Amino acid sequence: MFESVISGLMAVLGWEALLLVLIGTVVGLFVGSVPGLTATMALALLVPFTFTMDPLSAMVLLGAVYVASMYGGAFTAILINTPGTPGAIATSLDGYPMAQQGKAELAILTATVASVVGGVISVIFVLLLAAPLTEIAIRFGPAEYFWVAVLGLSLIGALSTGSLVKGLMGGAIGMLIGTVGVSPLGGESRFLFGTSELQGGVNLIVALIGIFAVPELIRLSATAMRTVSIDYSKGGEKLSHVFWITCGRPFNVIRSSVIGLIVGIIPGAGNNVAGLVAYNEAKRADRDPASFGKGNAQGVVASESSNNAAVAGSVVPLLTLGVPGSPPAAVMLGALMLHGIRPGTALFVETGTLAYGFIFSLGLAALALLIVGVIGGRIICRAVCTVPLGFLVPTIAFMTILGAYSMRNSLVDVFIMVGLGIFAYVVRYFGIHAAPIALGLILGPIAEDGFGMAMLQGTARFGPDQAALALFVNPLSWMLIALTVLTLVWPAIQNRRGRKRMTSGSVE
Amino acid sequence: MNAKNFNTDIIAGLGALGLALVFWFAREPWTPLSARWPNAILVFIFASAAFLLVRAFIRPERGPIFDEGSKLRMLIAAALLILWASLIEHLGFMVTSVLVFYGFWWYVTRAAKKVEGDTSPISLFAYLRAAVVTVLLVGSFHFIFTKYLYVPLPRGILM
């Protein structure tokens, strides 16, 4: 094994592999920062270009695109409050308020460094723990998926600004929108409202573009004032300061990376969930949880380190079991098979150089983000903050319409995007915000699938009257239930502690 | 300027109730496998809407609504987006995008000047520059998406 690790490392340290990493990072950065362009789309388009490459070079290029596209989603999340990828939803929660406070560049650079650190930490963990982590992943059944979704939905409490009931209502509205189209278990069409175009359901990315980008666009037009800026009074942001913000609290970045890695390994959960879970944990562990959502850089660190760590996580089941953990990993599986390589445990034995080389290349891609991200990040950030508003607004509108259309080459998607956007803009004034709606949209289908499958299994195992027992029989389910309960009761515990501290302080 | 505060609980509660009713009556006789999940969500929305409506009369949340910027500009921005989406099928992606992009630029630039207190008209140079930028930006993305990303954007009148 040690020989394979060394040969894998040496294979990706050649100039050709390094150049591919750099090209892949630039392409991925562009893809991630355009709402509607997805890593899956970019990888699928790149696969034919890798036919003539050797398998390792192909995987190095595809891996770099995947890593950088996850990071690129942070740009629009921070600058225009529109996550370029679903994984960057949590980034916008603190990144955008930072940008509004004149710290746009600091937020971008913090996201860059956090992505680099998260990427590197996850690669180290994958190299050391790929096999045992896979063991955990394959124990996930429908009941565990259901509980993962419930755990995610319990984060609505953390994401809600204002009334919890309205936050939960937003989550339920997101889940309701997620039920439009063909039912995953019964196979019947639901809520088509007489239009066959809704048969395919509401595409997640289309919905996210709508609920995040359109309200911002309308607000910019209504106020006719720039909302994000860079404070140049102290000069440009120094990288050493950004490193201090990111790594000065090592527990946050390590915990978030590990969460990202574990969630990334679970097929289907992916980085959409990873960022949100890590954000919630960061908020819960912080001494000042109330500052989250108002421009706390640790929120950006948690979200970005975890969603980049999830990339390495999603390739673990791909390489060890041949099970892709995410849609982009599924495209990479296809690329491997096109090159005549069958993933599985034998991959590490028979083609160890390829397997370990690919894992190392993900780490190199994460490091390349530091160069590409710092240069590209500053340029994009300054462009968005200085380009005249008259150009900024129609450019965002153009990108949202182009992105929504290109998801499924459908004009119906453009109307859905605009409609959901206007809806999100209106309901925001009544206390129902975009983040809980997005969470419901992402987790609703996972919860429905898991619940339905678990009930079917339960019916076969325990009979129809006790089918629900299937949700509680596995120790992994207990662990997830405990985490959910903890997430729900923690704010109350924290409040009580705070009150006690205040009381003892006033007594002294 | 003091913005008027509204009882947002009653608006959110009634809105959610309306939405849930629309979906409730759009249900069909599905099998339990397909029906259980949406039914559960709808019941939850009904329950939380009822909670908000009760709270609206006891201890309501109050806040300003649509208080950011001009309401007219807000409506025009939403209308321009709907117009953009509606015209693509008839005029094609390229023509629609150039026209609406340019219209959007003119409207937002004018509004921004007004907000900044600048009463001078938009210069001819600015009009020309915006036209060039619009055509270049829309054209380059159209080219990349159709030629390299194989996205068949509607051609409309350019057929």
Contacts between the chains, C-beta under 8 A, distances in Angstrom:
chain1	res1	chain2	res2	distance
A	41	B	149	7.4
A	45	B	148	7.7
A	45	B	149	6.3
A	45	B	150	7.6
A	162	B	61	7.3
A	163	B	61	6.1
A	165	B	48	5.4
A	165	B	51	5.8
A	165	B	52	6.3
A	165	B	55	7.9
A	166	B	12	6.0
A	166	B	52	7.4
A	168	B	44	7.8
A	168	B	48	6.2
A	169	B	12	7.2
A	169	B	16	5.7
A	169	B	45	6.5
A	169	B	48	4.6
A	169	B	49	7.4
A	169	B	52	7.6
A	172	B	41	5.3
A	172	B	44	5.0
A	172	B	45	5.0
A	172	B	48	7.0
A	173	B	16	7.4
A	173	B	19	7.0
A	173	B	45	7.0
A	175	B	41	5.1
A	176	B	19	7.8
A	176	B	23	6.2
A	176	B	38	6.8
A	176	B	41	5.0
A	176	B	42	7.1
A	176	B	45	6.9
A	179	B	37	6.4
A	179	B	38	4.5
A	179	B	41	6.9
A	183	B	30	7.1
A	183	B	33	7.0
A	183	B	34	3.7
A	185	B	33	4.5
A	185	B	34	6.7
A	186	B	30	6.1
A	186	B	31	4.7
A	186	B	32	8.0
A	186	B	33	3.9
A	186	B	34	3.0
A	186	B	35	7.6
A	187	B	34	7.5
A	188	B	28	7.5
A	188	B	30	4.9
A	188	B	31	6.7
A	188	B	34	4.5
A	190	B	27	7.9
A	190	B	28	7.7
A	190	B	30	6.8
A	190	B	34	6.3
A	190	B	38	6.2
A	191	B	23	6.1
A	191	B	26	5.3
A	191	B	27	7.9
A	191	B	38	7.3
A	193	B	26	5.9
A	214	B	81	6.7
A	217	B	77	6.5
A	217	B	81	7.4
A	218	B	74	5.6
A	218	B	77	4.7
A	218	B	78	5.8
A	218	B	81	8.0
A	219	B	68	5.7
A	219	B	69	7.0
A	219	B	74	7.9
A	220	B	108	7.7
A	221	B	69	7.7
A	221	B	73	5.3
A	221	B	74	6.8
A	221	B	76	7.2
A	221	B	77	3.5
A	221	B	107	7.6
A	221	B	108	5.9
A	221	B	111	7.2
A	222	B	68	5.8
A	222	B	69	3.2
A	222	B	70	5.6
A	222	B	71	7.4
A	222	B	73	4.7
A	222	B	74	3.9
A	222	B	77	6.6
A	223	B	68	5.6
A	223	B	69	3.5
A	223	B	70	7.9
A	223	B	115	7.5
A	224	B	69	6.6
A	224	B	70	7.6
A	224	B	73	6.6
A	224	B	108	6.4
A	224	B	111	3.8
A	224	B	112	4.6
A	224	B	114	7.1
A	224	B	115	4.4
A	225	B	69	7.5
A	225	B	112	7.5
A	225	B	115	6.0
A	388	B	109	7.0
A	388	B	112	7.6
A	389	B	108	5.7
A	389	B	109	7.4
A	389	B	112	4.8
A	390	B	105	4.7
A	390	B	106	7.6
A	390	B	108	4.7
A	390	B	109	3.3
A	390	B	112	6.3
A	390	B	130	7.1
A	391	B	105	6.3
A	391	B	130	7.5
A	391	B	133	6.5
A	393	B	77	7.8
A	393	B	104	6.1
A	393	B	105	7.9
A	393	B	108	4.6
A	394	B	100	7.5
A	394	B	101	4.5
A	394	B	102	7.9
A	394	B	104	3.7
A	394	B	105	5.3
A	394	B	108	7.1
A	394	B	134	7.8
A	395	B	101	8.0
A	395	B	137	6.8
A	397	B	80	7.5
A	397	B	81	6.3
A	397	B	84	6.8
A	397	B	100	7.8
A	397	B	101	7.6
A	397	B	104	6.2
A	398	B	97	6.0
A	398	B	101	5.8
A	398	B	137	7.2
A	398	B	138	6.8
A	398	B	141	7.4
A	401	B	81	7.8
A	401	B	84	5.8
A	401	B	85	6.7
A	401	B	88	7.7
A	401	B	97	7.4
A	402	B	93	7.9
A	402	B	97	7.9
A	402	B	141	6.1
A	402	B	145	6.7
A	405	B	88	7.6
A	405	B	93	7.5
A	405	B	151	7.4
A	405	B	153	7.1
A	406	B	145	6.3
A	406	B	149	7.0
A	406	B	151	4.5
A	409	B	151	6.3
A	409	B	152	5.8
A	411	B	85	7.1
A	411	B	88	6.1
A	411	B	89	5.8
A	411	B	154	7.3
A	414	B	85	4.5
A	414	B	88	6.9
A	415	B	85	5.3
A	418	B	81	4.9
A	418	B	82	6.0
A	418	B	84	8.0
A	418	B	85	5.2
A	421	B	81	7.3
A	422	B	78	5.3
A	422	B	81	7.6
A	425	B	78	7.6
A	427	B	12	7.3
A	427	B	15	7.0
A	429	B	8	7.2
A	429	B	63	7.5
A	429	B	64	7.9
A	429	B	65	4.1
A	429	B	66	6.1
A	430	B	8	4.6
A	430	B	11	5.0
A	430	B	12	4.0
A	430	B	15	6.7
A	430	B	65	7.2
A	431	B	8	5.3
A	431	B	12	5.9
A	431	B	61	6.3
A	431	B	63	7.5
A	432	B	12	6.2
A	444	B	37	8.0
A	444	B	41	7.7
A	447	B	37	7.9
A	448	B	37	4.4
A	451	B	37	7.0
A	452	B	33	6.0
A	452	B	36	7.5
A	452	B	37	7.3
